[in-house]
């Protein structure tokens, strides 16, 4: 007999799995559902982006959508491993609904608890992937020419708002329907921009997996002086930007570049199941990063596309970024063409590489090398020459830093290794600011800093695997990327 959604819900909502299963989402006949061990809600899309609650039993598990929960840092530290009744799920109805707009959406999405430690899947102290406030919240700093300097403001936005805001800052041409990007879900945050100024160049930094509470605290304490400098000359969202579900790497790198949700741009998760081809699609791996954008929904546009659509001769650069759609220069394009780039053989002697963590932690060493290689590319492009090729000064530069994700996973967001990764990354950002200063264009530049998702401290004592419970019940379920469940695959 075929496995049904109700069969899977009975297993997943068993009180025995309560320590590890926070929420289960599904959709049946156009009605979206969210279930927890202590309640459920059914809801539908309304008009103008609103959502209508159809039915609530017990506690509405998505009822608390506060964007300021567990911010600033002392509040997060005081509520490590929050229980479901303490947590908040910003923009939860929108986040849940967009998943099922994709042709290969799963039958159910399982979201793990804040405490859950993925020991059975090689888990880390730092975790993400859920819609909970800490795991979904990414930093957002925007500064420089054309940006209002408002300091730290007590507000939040969505990650889908970032790309249209950058397009508005640059002054890219709108499309016929008024949107700045072809499949845009977000809105340009116009109130952040000074209409009397326009930057000649915009530089974007993504600090993968960086917890904003920790980042802002590090800047305040002098551990990240260059990021503090950007914060002082612009606007910082204290409650960050909320990344899209699932709050994982490549889905939200693509969201940051396109202004649309994973269910719309097509990079649905780090991995998913193609029912038509009966094939696993993996995008977030060393083997697949270079070709991941082949799975984009046709018609999706990036900031690079919008810039080059507006100014045909504009040069843009995407450095160490798999989501490189439309970039004139791309690290991964060079890789696809098998161009040798002189990757550093060891981390020994590299600047901005904390030796205390480089030596004992292989990942810290490797991602220090990756980020240094990205820095070398960026400095070469800003100087006008890289790999014996001359380049004009980019109108838009996107720089992906990977070290923070590795370190925050390793030690958790409140660890010394996480702080070291911020310090090292800040040094690389400082080198880029210095390079722009040498070119005499620093005061004509705008900058923004985001992450693809947050990072929350898990509890090593809270382990378990819902896949084992589903298998023990004899259900025919395929689990992709730990949480996207496909029934009868």
C-alpha positions in Angstrom: 0.0 0.0 0.0 1.3 3.5 -0.9 2.5 5.7 1.9 0.3 8.8 2.5 1.0 12.2 4.0 -1.1 11.1 7.1 1.0 8.0 7.5 4.1 10.1 7.6 2.6 12.7 10.0 1.6 10.0 12.5 5.2 9.0 12.7 6.8 12.5 12.7 4.4 13.9 15.3 4.9 11.1 17.7 5.9 12.5 21.1 9.0 10.3 21.0 10.4 12.6 18.2 9.4 15.8 19.9 13.0 16.6 20.9 14.1 16.7 17.3 11.1 17.5 15.1 10.0 21.1 15.5 7.6 21.4 12.6 6.2 19.5 9.6 5.0 21.4 6.6 2.9 20.1 3.7 0.4 21.1 1.1 -2.8 19.3 0.0 -5.1 20.5 -2.7 -3.8 24.0 -2.5 -4.1 24.3 1.3 -0.9 24.6 3.2 -0.4 22.9 6.6 2.0 23.3 9.5 2.0 20.7 12.2 3.7 20.4 15.5 3.3 17.9 18.4 1.1 20.5 20.2 -1.0 22.0 17.4 -1.5 22.7 13.7 -2.7 25.3 11.2 -4.1 25.2 7.7 -3.8 28.3 5.6 -4.1 29.6 2.0 -2.8 32.4 0.0 -5.0 35.5 0.0 -4.9 38.7 -2.1 -1.9 41.0 -2.2 0.5 38.6 -0.5 -1.7 38.0 2.5 -2.5 34.6 3.9 -5.8 33.3 5.3 -5.9 31.0 8.3 -8.5 28.3 7.5 -8.3 26.1 10.6 -6.2 26.0 13.9 -6.1 23.0 16.2 -4.3 23.5 19.6 -1.4 26.0 19.3 -0.8 27.5 15.9 2.8 26.4 15.4 3.4 29.4 13.0 1.5 31.9 15.0 4.5 33.7 16.4 6.3 35.5 13.5 8.1 38.1 15.5 11.3 39.3 13.7 13.1 40.6 16.8 13.1 37.4 18.8 16.5 36.5 20.4 18.2 39.8 19.4 20.6 41.3 20.4 23.3 38.8 21.4 22.6 38.7 25.2 19.0 37.7 24.5 20.1 34.9 22.1 22.7 33.6 24.7 20.0 33.6 27.4 17.8 31.4 25.3 20.0 28.8 23.9 18.1 25.8 22.4 14.7 27.5 22.6 11.6 25.3 22.7 9.0 25.6 20.0 6.6 27.7 22.2 9.5 30.2 22.7 10.6 30.4 19.1 9.4 32.7 16.3 9.2 32.1 12.6 9.5 35.4 10.7 7.4 35.6 7.5 6.5 32.0 8.1 3.4 31.7 5.8 5.3 33.2 2.9 8.3 31.0 3.6 6.3 27.8 3.7 4.1 28.6 0.6 6.9 29.4 -1.8 8.4 25.9 -1.5 5.4 24.3 -3.2 5.6 26.6 -6.2 8.4 24.4 -7.5 7.7 21.4 -9.7 9.9 19.2 -7.6 8.7 20.3 -4.2 8.6 17.5 -1.6 5.5 16.0 -0.1 6.5 17.1 3.4 9.2 19.4 4.9 10.5 18.4 8.3 12.2 21.2 10.3 14.5 20.2 13.2 14.4 21.8 16.6 16.8 24.4 17.7 18.5 21.9 20.0 18.8 19.0 17.5 22.4 17.9 16.9 22.8 16.0 13.6 25.2 13.5 15.1 23.9 10.7 12.7 24.7 12.9 9.7 28.1 14.2 10.8 26.5 17.1 12.6 28.1 20.2 14.0 27.8 22.4 17.1 26.5 25.2 14.9 23.4 24.3 12.8 20.8 25.9 10.5 18.1 24.9 8.0 15.0 25.7 10.0 12.7 28.7 10.0 13.4 29.6 13.6 14.5 33.1 14.2 18.2 32.5 14.9 18.7 30.0 12.1 16.9 32.2 9.5 18.4 35.5 10.5 21.3 36.8 8.5 23.1 40.1 8.9 22.4 43.2 6.7 24.7 46.2 6.5 24.5 48.7 3.7 26.8 51.7 3.5 28.6 54.2 1.4 27.7 56.6 -1.4 23.9 56.8 -2.0 23.0 55.2 1.3 21.5 57.0 4.3 23.7 56.7 7.4 21.1 55.7 10.0 23.3 53.5 12.2 21.8 50.5 13.9 18.1 50.4 13.3 15.6 48.0 15.1 14.1 46.4 12.0 14.2 43.3 9.8 13.7 42.6 6.2 13.7 39.5 3.9 16.7 38.3 2.0 14.6 38.6 -1.2 14.6 42.4 -0.6 18.4 42.7 -0.9 18.9 42.3 -4.6 16.2 44.7 -5.7 17.5 47.2 -3.1 21.0 46.9 -4.7 19.5 47.4 -8.2 17.7 50.5 -7.0 20.9 51.8 -5.4 22.8 51.3 -8.7 20.0 52.7 -10.7 19.4 49.8 -13.0 16.6 50.1 -15.6 13.2 48.7 -14.5 11.4 46.1 -16.6 8.2 46.9 -18.4 6.2 45.8 -15.4 8.2 48.0 -13.0 10.2 45.3 -11.4 13.9 45.6 -11.2 14.5 41.8 -11.6 12.5 39.4 -13.7 11.3 37.0 -11.1 11.5 39.4 -8.2 9.7 38.4 -4.9 11.3 41.1 -2.8 10.9 44.9 -2.6 13.5 47.6 -2.9 14.1 49.2 0.5 14.0 52.7 -1.0 14.0 54.5 2.4 17.6 53.4 2.9 18.8 55.2 -0.2 19.7 58.9 -0.8 18.0 60.0 -4.0 20.5 62.8 -4.4 23.5 60.4 -4.8 24.3 57.4 -6.9 27.4 55.2 -6.5 29.6 54.4 -9.4 30.5 51.0 -8.0 28.8 48.6 -5.6 30.7 45.9 -3.7 28.7 43.1 -2.0 30.1 40.8 0.7 28.5 37.5 1.8 29.8 36.0 5.0 28.5 32.5 4.7 26.6 31.2 7.8 27.4 34.2 9.9 25.2 34.9 12.9 24.3 38.6 12.9 24.2 39.0 16.7 27.7 37.7 17.0 28.9 39.7 14.0 27.6 43.0 15.3 29.0 42.3 18.8 32.4 41.6 17.3 32.3 44.9 15.4 31.3 46.8 18.6 34.1 45.2 20.5 36.8 46.1 18.0 37.3 42.6 16.7 36.1 43.5 13.2 37.2 47.2 12.6 36.5 47.2 8.9 33.0 45.9 9.3 32.5 48.4 12.1 33.6 51.1 9.7 31.0 50.0 7.2 28.3 50.0 9.9 29.4 53.5 11.0 29.0 54.9 7.5 25.6 53.3 6.7 22.6 51.4 8.1 22.6 48.1 9.9 19.5 46.1 10.5 19.6 44.9 14.1 17.1 42.1 13.3 18.8 41.3 10.1 17.3 39.8 6.9 15.4 36.6 7.0 16.6 34.0 4.6 14.3 31.8 2.6 13.2 28.3 3.5 15.2 26.1 3.5 17.7 28.2 5.3 20.7 26.6 3.6 23.6 27.6 1.5 23.1 27.5 -2.2 19.3 28.1 -2.1 20.0 31.4 -0.3 23.1 32.5 -2.2 20.8 32.4 -5.2 18.1 34.2 -3.4 20.6 37.0 -2.4 21.5 37.4 -6.1 18.1 37.2 -7.7 15.6 38.6 -5.2 13.3 35.6 -5.4 12.6 32.5 -3.2 14.1 29.1 -3.8 10.7 27.8 -5.0 10.8 30.4 -7.7 14.4 30.7 -8.8 14.7 26.9 -8.9 17.6 26.1 -6.6 15.2 24.4 -4.2 17.6 23.0 -1.6 21.2 21.7 -1.4 19.7 18.5 -2.9 16.2 17.4 -4.0 14.4 14.7 -6.0 13.4 15.1 -9.6 10.3 12.9 -9.9 10.1 13.0 -13.7 13.6 11.8 -14.2 13.7 9.7 -10.9 17.0 11.4 -10.2 18.6 13.0 -7.2 19.7 16.6 -7.9 22.7 17.8 -5.8 23.8 21.4 -6.1 25.8 22.1 -2.9 28.9 20.1 -3.3 32.4 20.6 -4.6 31.6 18.5 -7.6 28.4 20.4 -8.5 28.9 24.0 -7.6 30.3 25.0 -11.0 27.2 23.7 -12.8 24.5 24.3 -10.2 23.0 27.3 -12.0 21.9 25.0 -14.8 18.9 24.2 -12.6 17.7 27.8 -12.4 14.1 28.4 -13.5 14.2 29.9 -17.0 13.8 33.7 -17.0 15.5 34.2 -13.6 17.7 37.3 -13.4 20.5 38.3 -11.1 21.9 41.7 -10.1 24.6 41.0 -12.7 22.0 40.6 -15.4 20.2 43.8 -14.4 23.4 45.8 -14.5 24.4 44.5 -17.9 20.9 44.9 -19.2 21.1 48.6 -18.2 24.7 49.3 -19.3 25.7 47.0 -22.1 29.4 47.6 -21.5 29.3 47.3 -17.7 31.8 44.9 -16.2 30.6 42.8 -13.2 32.5 40.2 -11.1 31.4 37.2 -9.1 34.2 35.9 -6.9 34.1 32.4 -5.3 30.3 32.4 -5.9 28.4 29.4 -7.4 25.4 31.6 -8.0 27.2 33.5 -10.8 24.4 34.0 -13.2 25.1 36.9 -15.6 28.5 37.9 -14.3 31.1 39.1 -16.8 33.9 37.6 -14.6 33.3 34.5 -12.5 35.6 32.2 -10.5 33.4 29.3 -11.4 33.4 30.2 -15.1 37.2 30.0 -15.0 36.8 26.6 -13.3 34.4 25.4 -16.0 36.9 26.4 -18.6 39.6 24.7 -16.6 41.7 27.9 -16.3 44.6 27.5 -13.8 44.3 30.2 -11.2 47.2 29.5 -8.8 45.2 28.3 -5.7 47.5 28.4 -2.6 48.9 25.0 -1.8 48.9 25.5 1.9 47.6 28.1 4.4 51.1 28.6 5.7 52.1 32.3 5.7 48.8 33.6 4.4 47.6 36.9 5.9 44.4 37.0 7.9 44.7 33.3 8.8 44.6 32.7 12.6 47.3 30.1 13.1 45.7 28.9 16.4 42.8 27.4 14.4 44.5 26.9 11.0 46.8 24.2 12.3 44.4 21.9 14.2 41.3 22.3 12.0 41.5 21.1 8.5 38.4 22.9 7.4 39.6 26.2 8.9 42.9 25.8 6.9 41.1 24.9 3.7 38.6 27.8 3.8 41.3 30.2 4.7 43.0 29.2 1.5 39.7 29.5 -0.5 39.0 33.0 0.9 42.6 34.1 0.3 42.3 32.9 -3.3 39.1 34.9 -3.6 40.8 38.0 -2.1 43.7 37.7 -4.6 41.2 37.6 -7.5 39.3 40.6 -6.1 42.5 42.7 -5.6 43.7 41.8 -9.1 40.4 42.9 -10.6 40.4 46.1 -8.6 44.0 46.8 -9.7 43.0 46.2 -13.3 44.8 43.0 -14.1 44.5 39.3 -13.1 46.0 36.2 -14.7 47.6 38.4 -17.4 44.3 39.8 -18.4 43.3 43.5 -18.1 39.9 44.4 -16.7 38.0 47.6 -16.2 36.9 48.6 -12.8 33.8 46.6 -12.0 30.5 48.4 -11.6 29.3 45.6 -9.4 31.5 43.1 -7.4 30.1 40.2 -5.4 32.5 38.5 -3.0 31.7 35.3 -1.2 33.6 34.5 2.0 33.3 30.8 3.1 35.4 30.7 6.3 32.7 31.9 8.7 30.4 29.0 7.8 33.0 26.5 8.5 34.1 28.0 11.8 30.5 28.6 13.0 29.6 25.0 12.3 32.8 23.8 14.0 32.5 25.6 17.3 29.0 27.1 17.2 28.2 30.8 16.9 29.4 31.7 20.4 32.8 30.0 20.2 36.3 31.5 19.9 36.8 29.9 16.5 33.7 31.7 15.2 35.1 35.0 16.4 38.4 34.3 14.8 36.7 33.7 11.5 35.0 37.1 11.7 38.4 38.7 12.5 40.1 37.0 9.6 37.3 37.8 7.2 37.3 41.4 8.4 41.0 41.7 7.5 40.3 40.6 4.0 37.5 43.1 3.7 39.9 45.8 4.9 42.3 44.8 2.1 39.5 45.3 -0.4 38.7 48.7 1.0 42.3 49.7 0.8 42.5 48.6 -2.8 39.5 50.8 -3.7 41.2 53.7 -1.8 44.4 53.2 -3.9 42.3 53.4 -7.1 40.8 56.7 -5.8 37.2 55.5 -5.9 36.4 54.6 -2.3 34.2 57.6 -1.8 32.3 56.7 -5.0 31.5 53.2 -3.8 28.6 51.7 -1.9 28.8 48.4 0.0 26.5 45.8 1.5 27.1 42.8 3.7 24.8 39.8 4.1 24.8 36.1 4.8 22.9 33.2 3.3 21.4 32.1 6.7 22.1 32.3 10.4 23.7 29.8 12.7 22.4 28.4 16.0 24.1 26.4 18.7 22.8 22.9 18.9 22.8 20.6 21.9 25.1 17.6 21.5 22.9 15.7 23.9 19.8 16.0 21.7 20.3 13.5 18.8 18.2 11.3 16.7 17.0 10.7 13.1 13.4 10.7 12.0 14.3 8.6 9.0 14.9 5.6 11.2 11.4 6.1 12.7 9.9 6.3 9.2 11.7 3.2 8.1 10.7 1.3 11.2 7.1 2.1 10.4 7.5 0.5 7.0 6.9 3.8 5.1 8.2 4.4 1.6 10.0 7.7 2.0 13.0 9.4 0.4 14.6 12.1 2.5 16.7 14.6 0.6 19.0 17.0 2.3 17.6 15.9 5.7 14.1 17.3 5.7 12.6 17.2 2.2 10.5 14.0 2.2 9.3 12.4 -1.0 6.7 9.7 -0.6 6.7 6.6 -2.8 9.6 7.9 -4.9 
